Amino acid sequence: MKLNIEMQKLKELAREAADVIEKYEHVRVISHNDADGLTSAGIICQALMRKNIRFHTTIVPRLNKAVVEMVKATAADGDLVLFCDMGSGQSDIISEIKQEIIVLDHHVPVGETPAKVLVNPHIVGIDGAMHVSGSGVTFFVAMEMGPDNIDLAGLAIAGAVGDKQLFSTINGHILEEAVNAEIVSVRKGLRIGDGDLAKILEYTPEPYLDFTGDRENIDNFLDILGLHGNIEDLDPDQTKKLTSAIALKLAKNASPEAIDAAIGDVYILNKELVHNVYDLVAILNTCGKAEKAGMGLSICMKNDTHLAEAADMTISNQISIVENIKKGLDIVQQGNSIGYLIGKDMEGTGLIASTFVRYVNPDMPFIAVNQVEDIVKVSARGTRALVEKGLDLSFALREAAKLVDGEGGGHNVASGASIPPGTAEQFISKVDEIVLEQLPKPEKSE
């Protein structure tokens, strides 16, 4: 009953947003460059096209003053400015925009929003970190713009998978609608992409196994199981044999939620160019991080011109990430309350951080600091179990970034920051101090 009331309130906000959007002839869309942000943009752009509303879309890695200046320079006086998967935590920055603003987001709101309508699950009592993504919020708005937009539900599912969310409550509702409309199908198995089993296990960074990146050991593992060929062609008995063997491997070190995330329902997106949701998420994340977000957005909008290139780029990126994870194991350091590493020009720091906290040491959050050109990028990841104990990485990174004249924020379980060069050690020290206050100290064994 409580969920129905909360979801109805969210739909009412979505209706308000749709009413405003439909009054405009041109919309200036800004969205995030990860899988959730790209699917959010894909959903709203297709919904706008179907209403014959022109739009100009820009995908950005973070919402800062430079983005606001870009919007001010490129949005006409009569435009609507629409933020997807961002904008809730940057109220002070976006308040400089003089045009009407719509924010479709799932991050914790900070400050008083200047938006005409803010569609955000947190303001109706729903945890946006776990239960609905930016693409899910955007999907609700798209559905208020027209019921035919149900075919965009697959993108909302992909966004939620990309943000490692739960498929209960709001996400569960979207999934149920998508399955009933035959937009999405579900099969049981290992939650990884499709293709040759040995190759997929070799270069897929998640789940991270003791033989990831080691083809000889993978071949020996599969020979013992008597499994070969494409993962999507395995019969139910073969699938069960594979998942049972993987679960045994994961049980040694991985967090319980990592095991749940690795094995279970695999979502097949019947209306998208890339059917396996894990393949689509990997491709979109790769496009975003490689500064080829337009390629990712075009795939969300069902343009296959660059699909083969994006798929090849994704495999190369995943191989690089696996190599970086292995290198990262050698430079891990431990504070009082966090694990961390400080590297340079590393690929996929968010995935590296997720890997450590999920598969190496689930008892403390992990912070990956990466020097890239003239900026230091930070990715922080925790687990749901740590959040239940009091962890809030969004607060920790925001406060630590402020201390060194940087910017940070995100979700309690996953967050990011950008800080000036030369401040990494001071930043890490502050995060360690904040997290130590948030999490109870483990009791010493006698």
C-alpha positions in Angstrom: 0.0 0.0 0.0 2.8 2.4 1.0 4.6 1.7 -2.3 1.5 2.3 -4.3 1.1 5.8 -2.7 4.8 6.6 -3.2 4.7 5.5 -6.9 1.5 7.4 -7.5 3.2 10.6 -6.1 6.2 9.9 -8.4 3.8 9.5 -11.4 2.1 12.8 -10.4 5.4 14.6 -10.6 6.1 12.9 -13.9 2.8 14.2 -15.2 3.7 17.7 -14.1 7.0 17.4 -15.9 5.3 16.0 -19.1 2.8 18.9 -19.1 5.6 21.4 -19.0 7.7 19.6 -21.7 4.8 19.4 -24.1 4.4 23.2 -24.1 7.8 23.7 -25.7 8.9 23.6 -29.3 12.6 23.0 -28.4 14.3 21.3 -25.4 17.9 21.6 -24.4 18.8 18.2 -22.9 21.8 17.5 -20.7 22.5 14.0 -19.4 25.2 12.0 -17.7 27.7 9.9 -19.7 27.2 6.5 -17.9 24.8 3.8 -18.9 22.0 5.3 -16.8 22.5 8.7 -18.2 22.7 7.6 -21.8 19.6 5.4 -21.5 17.8 8.4 -19.8 18.8 10.6 -22.8 17.7 7.8 -25.2 14.3 7.6 -23.5 13.6 11.4 -23.4 14.9 12.0 -26.9 12.7 9.4 -28.4 9.7 10.6 -26.4 10.3 14.2 -27.7 10.7 13.0 -31.3 7.3 11.3 -31.1 5.8 14.6 -30.0 7.5 16.4 -32.8 9.4 18.5 -30.2 12.9 19.4 -31.4 15.8 19.0 -29.1 19.6 19.5 -28.7 21.3 16.9 -26.5 24.7 17.1 -24.8 26.2 14.2 -22.7 28.6 15.3 -19.9 30.7 13.4 -17.3 29.6 15.7 -14.5 27.5 18.8 -13.9 29.6 21.7 -13.0 29.9 25.4 -13.7 31.5 24.8 -17.1 28.4 22.8 -18.2 26.1 25.6 -17.0 28.1 28.1 -19.0 27.8 25.9 -22.0 24.0 25.6 -21.5 23.7 29.4 -21.2 25.7 29.9 -24.4 23.7 27.3 -26.4 20.1 27.4 -25.2 17.8 30.0 -26.7 15.6 32.2 -24.6 12.5 30.2 -25.4 14.0 26.7 -24.8 13.3 24.4 -21.9 16.4 23.1 -20.2 16.1 19.5 -19.1 18.6 17.6 -17.0 18.6 13.8 -16.8 20.4 11.7 -14.2 21.8 14.9 -12.7 20.8 18.2 -11.3 19.4 17.4 -7.9 22.6 17.9 -6.1 23.7 21.0 -8.0 20.8 23.4 -7.3 23.1 26.3 -6.6 24.9 25.9 -10.0 21.9 25.4 -12.2 20.1 28.3 -10.6 22.2 30.5 -12.9 20.2 29.3 -15.9 17.4 31.8 -16.7 15.3 29.4 -18.8 12.7 27.1 -17.3 14.3 23.9 -16.0 13.1 20.3 -15.6 15.2 17.9 -13.5 14.6 14.1 -14.0 17.0 12.5 -11.5 17.4 10.0 -8.7 20.3 11.4 -6.7 19.7 12.9 -3.2 18.4 16.5 -3.6 20.7 19.2 -2.1 19.5 22.8 -1.5 16.3 24.4 -2.9 15.9 23.5 -6.5 15.3 26.2 -9.2 13.6 23.6 -11.4 10.0 24.2 -12.5 9.5 20.5 -11.8 11.9 18.2 -10.0 11.0 14.5 -10.6 13.0 12.7 -7.9 12.1 9.5 -6.0 13.7 10.8 -2.8 11.1 13.6 -2.4 8.3 11.0 -2.3 10.0 8.6 0.1 11.7 6.3 -2.4 15.4 5.5 -2.2 16.8 6.4 -5.6 20.1 4.7 -5.0 18.5 1.3 -4.8 15.0 1.3 -6.2 14.8 3.5 -9.3 17.4 4.9 -11.7 17.6 8.1 -13.6 16.3 6.2 -16.7 13.4 4.8 -14.6 12.4 8.4 -13.6 12.7 9.5 -17.2 10.6 6.5 -18.3 7.8 7.5 -16.0 7.8 11.0 -17.7 7.9 9.4 -21.1 4.9 7.2 -20.2 3.0 10.4 -19.2 3.9 11.8 -22.6 2.3 8.8 -24.3 1.5 5.1 -23.6 3.2 4.0 -26.8 6.5 4.8 -25.0 6.2 1.5 -23.2 8.6 0.2 -25.8 11.3 2.3 -24.1 11.1 0.2 -20.9 14.1 -1.9 -21.9 16.3 1.2 -21.7 15.0 1.9 -18.2 15.9 -1.7 -17.2 19.4 -1.2 -18.7 19.9 2.0 -16.7 18.9 0.3 -13.4 21.3 -2.6 -14.2 24.0 -0.1 -15.0 23.5 1.5 -11.6 23.5 -2.0 -9.9 20.0 -1.5 -8.5 17.5 -3.9 -7.0 14.5 -5.1 -9.1 11.9 -4.8 -6.4 9.5 -1.9 -5.7 9.7 0.7 -8.5 12.2 -1.1 -10.7 10.2 -4.3 -10.2 7.1 -2.5 -11.4 8.8 -1.2 -14.5 10.1 -4.7 -15.2 6.7 -6.3 -14.7 5.2 -3.9 -17.2 8.0 -4.5 -19.7 7.6 -8.3 -19.5 3.8 -8.1 -19.8 4.2 -6.0 -22.9 6.8 -8.4 -24.3 9.4 -5.6 -24.4 11.7 -7.6 -22.1 12.1 -11.3 -21.6 13.8 -13.0 -18.7 16.0 -16.1 -18.5 18.0 -17.7 -15.7 21.7 -17.9 -15.6 25.0 -16.1 -15.2 24.5 -12.3 -15.3 27.1 -11.6 -18.0 27.0 -10.8 -21.8 26.3 -13.3 -24.6 28.9 -15.0 -26.7 31.6 -17.7 -26.5 31.7 -18.8 -22.9 35.5 -19.0 -22.5 36.0 -15.6 -24.1 33.3 -13.9 -22.0 34.8 -15.3 -18.8 38.2 -14.2 -19.8 37.5 -10.5 -20.4 34.4 -9.8 -18.3 35.4 -7.9 -15.2 32.3 -8.6 -13.3 31.9 -11.1 -11.7 35.6 -11.0 -11.0 36.8 -14.5 -10.5 40.1 -16.1 -9.5 40.7 -17.0 -13.1 39.4 -13.8 -14.8 41.9 -12.8 -17.5 43.6 -16.3 -17.4 42.5 -18.2 -20.4 44.4 -21.4 -19.6 42.7 -21.8 -16.2 39.3 -20.9 -17.7 39.7 -23.6 -20.3 40.6 -26.1 -17.6 37.6 -25.0 -15.5 35.2 -25.4 -18.5 36.8 -28.8 -19.5 36.1 -30.1 -16.0 32.5 -29.0 -16.3 32.2 -30.2 -19.9 30.9 -26.8 -21.0 31.7 -25.1 -24.3 30.1 -22.9 -26.9 28.0 -19.8 -26.5 26.5 -19.0 -23.1 23.1 -18.2 -24.5 22.9 -21.7 -26.1 23.4 -23.6 -22.8 20.4 -25.8 -21.8 19.0 -25.4 -18.3 21.1 -28.3 -16.8 24.3 -26.9 -18.3 23.4 -23.4 -17.0 22.8 -24.8 -13.5 26.1 -26.6 -13.6 27.9 -23.4 -14.6 26.2 -21.1 -12.1 26.8 -23.6 -9.2 30.5 -23.8 -10.0 30.8 -20.0 -10.2 28.8 -19.6 -6.9 31.4 -21.9 -5.2 34.2 -19.7 -6.4 32.5 -16.5 -5.3 31.7 -17.8 -1.9 35.3 -17.7 -0.9 35.6 -13.9 -0.7 32.7 -12.1 -2.4 30.0 -10.2 -0.6 26.6 -11.8 -0.5 25.1 -9.1 -2.8 27.9 -9.8 -5.3 26.9 -13.4 -5.5 23.2 -12.4 -5.9 24.3 -9.9 -8.6 26.2 -12.6 -10.5 23.6 -15.3 -10.7 19.9 -15.0 -11.4 17.6 -13.3 -13.9 19.2 -12.1 -17.2 17.1 -9.5 -18.9 16.7 -9.7 -22.7 15.7 -6.4 -24.3 13.6 -7.4 -27.3 13.2 -3.9 -28.7 16.8 -2.8 -28.5 19.7 -3.2 -30.9 21.7 -5.0 -28.2 19.4 -7.7 -26.6 21.5 -8.8 -23.6 21.2 -6.1 -21.0 24.8 -6.7 -19.7 26.2 -6.3 -23.2 24.3 -3.0 -23.7 25.4 -1.6 -20.3 29.0 -2.4 -21.0 28.8 -0.8 -24.5 27.2 2.4 -23.1 29.6 2.7 -20.2 32.5 2.3 -22.6 31.2 4.9 -25.0 30.6 7.4 -22.2 34.1 7.0 -20.7 35.8 7.0 -24.1 34.2 10.4 -24.8 32.1 8.9 -27.6 28.8 9.4 -25.9 27.1 10.3 -29.1 27.8 6.8 -30.3 26.2 5.4 -27.2 23.1 7.6 -27.5 22.7 6.7 -31.2 22.6 3.0 -30.1 19.9 3.8 -27.5 18.0 5.5 -30.4 18.3 2.3 -32.5 20.8 3.6 -35.0 23.2 0.7 -35.7 25.7 2.7 -37.7 28.4 2.5 -35.1 27.3 -0.6 -33.2 30.1 -2.9 -34.4 32.7 -0.3 -33.6 31.3 0.2 -30.2 31.2 -3.5 -29.5 34.8 -3.9 -30.5 35.8 -0.9 -28.4 34.0 -2.4 -25.4 35.9 -5.7 -25.6 39.2 -3.8 -25.7 38.1 -1.7 -22.8 37.1 -4.7 -20.7 40.4 -6.4 -21.3 42.1 -3.2 -20.2 40.0 -3.0 -17.1 40.8 -6.6 -16.1 44.5 -5.8 -16.5 44.1 -2.7 -14.4 42.3 -4.6 -11.7 45.2 -7.1 -11.5 47.7 -4.2 -11.3 45.5 -2.5 -8.7 45.7 -5.5 -6.4 49.4 -4.7 -6.0 48.9 -1.0 -5.0 46.0 -1.3 -2.7 46.3 0.6 0.6 44.2 0.5 3.7 43.1 3.3 6.0 41.3 3.1 9.2 37.9 2.6 7.6 38.5 2.4 3.8 40.5 0.6 1.2 41.9 2.7 -1.5 44.4 3.0 -4.4 46.0 6.0 -6.1 46.8 5.5 -9.7 47.4 7.3 -13.0 45.6 6.9 -16.4 43.6 3.9 -15.2 40.6 2.6 -17.2 37.3 2.1 -15.4 38.0 3.2 -11.9 34.4 2.9 -10.9 34.4 -0.8 -11.9 37.8 -1.3 -10.2 36.3 0.1 -7.0 33.2 -2.1 -7.4 35.4 -5.1 -7.9 37.4 -4.6 -4.8 34.5 -3.9 -2.5 32.4 -6.8 -3.9 35.0 -9.5 -4.6 38.2 -8.7 -2.6 37.2 -7.1 0.7 33.5 -6.4 1.3 34.1 -5.2 4.9 35.1 -1.7 4.0 34.2 0.8 1.2 36.8 1.3 -1.6 38.1 4.6 -3.1 39.9 4.6 -6.5 41.8 7.8 -7.2 42.9 8.3 -10.8 45.1 11.1 -12.1 44.0 11.9 -15.7 45.7 14.8 -17.5 45.2 17.9 -15.3 42.5 16.5 -13.0 42.1 13.8 -10.4 39.0 11.6 -10.7 37.6 9.6 -7.8 35.3 6.6 -7.8 34.0 5.3 -4.5 31.9 2.2 -3.9 30.3 0.4 -0.9 27.8 -2.4 -0.4 24.2 -2.3 0.7 25.3 -4.0 3.9 27.7 -1.1 4.7 25.0 1.4 3.8 22.6 -0.3 6.3 25.3 0.2 8.9 25.5 4.0 8.2 27.8 4.4 5.2 27.0 7.5 3.0 29.7 7.9 0.4 27.9 10.8 -1.2 28.3 12.9 1.9 31.8 11.7 2.5 33.1 12.6 -1.0 31.2 15.9 -1.1 32.7 17.0 2.2 36.2 15.8 1.4 36.1 17.3 -2.1 35.1 20.7 -0.6 38.1 20.6 1.7 40.5 20.5 -1.4 38.4 22.8 -3.6 36.9 20.0 -5.6 33.4 18.7 -6.3 31.9 15.4 -5.2 28.6 13.6 -4.6 26.3 10.8 -5.9 24.7 8.0 -3.9 25.3 6.6 -0.5 26.5 3.3 -2.0 28.3 4.7 -5.0 29.8 8.2 -5.5 32.4 10.2 -7.4 34.5 13.3 -7.2 36.9 15.5 -9.1 39.7 17.1 -7.2 42.8 19.2 -8.0 46.1 17.5 -8.7 48.3 17.1 -5.6 45.3 16.8 -3.2 44.7 13.0 -3.3 46.4 12.2 0.0 44.5 15.0 1.9 41.3 14.0 0.2 41.7 10.3 1.1 42.5 11.2 4.7 39.3 13.2 5.0 37.2 10.5 3.5 38.8 8.0 5.8 38.0 10.2 8.8 34.3 10.7 7.7 33.7 7.0 7.0 35.2 6.1 10.3 32.5 8.2 12.0 29.8 6.7 9.9 30.6 3.0 10.4 30.8 1.3 13.8 34.3 0.1 14.5 34.5 -3.7 14.2 34.7 -5.4 17.5 38.2 -6.9 18.3 38.2 -10.6 18.7 39.5 -11.9 22.0 
